[in-house]
Amino acid sequence: MPPNSGKVQLFAERDYRGAVTTLEQGIYQPGADAVSSLKVAPGYALTVYSSNNCLGASATFTTDTPDVGDTFHDVIRSVEVSAPESTSAPGWFDEGAPPDWFEK
């Protein structure tokens, strides 16, 4: 179930329990022992890091995760909330017609 508000919710305990922090897109340093489970809104990604300033070991989550696993349990020091970039060019052959600049 995606967050009710914000793009990501971080929970202090596993299984979406304990103190919760809601984040929008950006980079944050939630503090030690602050993340054990998380919820991610559709279309967004959360990358977690073991050190401040988005350094160290990392993992990216795109779905709700009731347990971040032993590698990241209580060791996440910084996080980045992002919207994955689109892989298609906007307007490319919309409605079956090539763009005006396309050579015929």
C-alpha positions in Angstrom: 0.0 0.0 0.0 1.6 3.3 -1.1 2.1 6.2 1.4 -1.0 8.3 2.2 1.0 11.5 1.7 4.4 12.2 0.4 6.4 10.0 -1.9 8.1 7.7 0.7 7.4 6.8 4.3 10.2 5.5 6.5 9.4 3.4 9.6 11.7 2.9 12.6 10.6 -0.7 13.1 10.0 -3.7 10.8 6.5 -4.4 9.3 5.6 -0.6 9.1 5.7 -0.1 12.9 7.2 2.6 15.1 7.9 6.2 14.4 7.2 7.2 10.8 8.8 9.9 8.6 7.2 11.1 5.4 9.4 12.4 2.6 9.0 14.2 -0.7 11.5 14.1 -3.5 15.0 15.0 -2.4 18.0 13.9 -0.3 17.7 13.4 3.5 19.7 12.2 6.5 17.2 10.4 8.7 19.6 9.6 11.5 20.8 6.3 13.0 18.3 3.6 13.8 15.5 5.4 11.9 14.7 3.0 9.0 13.7 -0.6 9.2 10.8 -0.7 6.8 9.5 1.6 4.1 6.7 2.4 1.7 7.2 3.9 -1.7 4.6 5.6 -3.9 4.1 4.2 -7.4 6.5 5.8 -9.9 9.1 6.7 -7.3 12.3 5.2 -6.0 14.1 5.3 -2.7 17.9 4.8 -2.6 19.4 4.2 0.8 23.0 4.6 1.8 25.1 3.4 4.7 26.9 6.7 5.1 26.0 10.4 5.2 25.9 12.4 2.0 24.7 9.5 -0.2 27.9 7.5 0.2 28.7 4.0 1.2 26.8 0.8 0.4 23.5 1.4 -1.3 20.2 -0.2 -2.4 17.3 1.1 -4.3 13.6 0.3 -3.4 10.7 0.9 -5.7 8.0 -1.0 -3.8 6.8 -1.3 -0.2 9.3 -3.2 1.9 8.4 -4.6 5.4 12.0 -5.3 6.2 15.1 -3.6 4.6 17.2 -6.7 5.5 20.1 -7.2 7.8 22.5 -5.3 5.5 20.6 -2.0 6.0 18.6 -2.6 9.2 19.4 0.3 11.5 22.4 1.4 9.4 20.9 3.8 6.9 22.4 7.2 7.2 21.2 9.0 4.1 18.4 8.5 1.5 17.4 9.9 -1.8 13.8 10.0 -3.0 13.5 10.3 -6.8 11.2 9.8 -9.7 12.8 7.4 -12.2 13.5 9.2 -15.5 11.4 8.4 -18.5 13.0 6.2 -21.1 11.0 7.6 -24.0 11.2 10.9 -25.7 8.0 12.9 -25.2 6.1 13.5 -28.3 8.0 10.9 -30.3 5.7 9.9 -33.2 2.6 10.9 -31.3 -0.6 9.9 -33.0 1.4 8.0 -35.6 2.9 11.0 -37.3 6.7 11.8 -37.2 7.8 15.1 -35.7 8.0 18.2 -37.9 11.8 18.0 -38.1 11.8 14.4 -39.3 13.2 14.0 -42.9 10.8 12.5 -45.4 
